[in-house]
């Protein structure tokens, strides 16, 4: 398979249902701007609504697909600015021509390119679509790149926190191992036997010996407990 065909295939495969939803959100945003800028002030006939919606859907699709194509180009080694700028420019020119031809083939017109007007004036509609797609496309790319940058930053912060928690866990485990190595099992068993014997005889020394043993073990295990508490808080 040729590189161009492989590139186009990968770009099309990356167009998932998430991108479909994104396309509709972008189309709604463009439609909102169009309604506020042209529909409300000039009140065009309702018959032009179909052409407006078709143009906006095609613009949104071309912008989203341009971003996906630029992603593939960047993954293949193209510089980021060059990839996205070229993709948006090609998308703007393409959608301007395609929407014009498709609408005229279907008999759906706008106020500026309806039959009866001179052909140069009708073709100016393509210039408007090109400029609008460039504007909305550039804004969309900037928003997309900023969102990805923030996402990468948050991922790095989470990874750093996870690595810090792992280091603290390893440190706590090493401290526990060191503390365990400091405790002589035979000495501890002998001390417990001694305490048991003193307590069996109701000797006051038994309580003192038990308190001393507890204090000694608590002093040895306190560093580990503090580290464990810190790890739990993380």
Secondary structure, DSSP 4 states (H G I P E B T S, - for coil): --HHHHHHHHHHHT--HHHHHHHHHHHHHHHHHHIIIIIHHH---GGGHHHHHHHHHHHHHHHHHHHHHHHHHHHTT--HHHHHHHHHHHHHHHHHHHHHHHHHHHT---SSS-TTS-HHHHHHHHHHHHHHHHHHHHHHHHHHHHHHHHHHHHHHHHHHHHHHHHHHHHHHHHHHHHHHHHS-HHHHHHHHHHHHHHHHTT-HHHHHHHHHHHHHHHHHHHHHHHHHHHHHH-
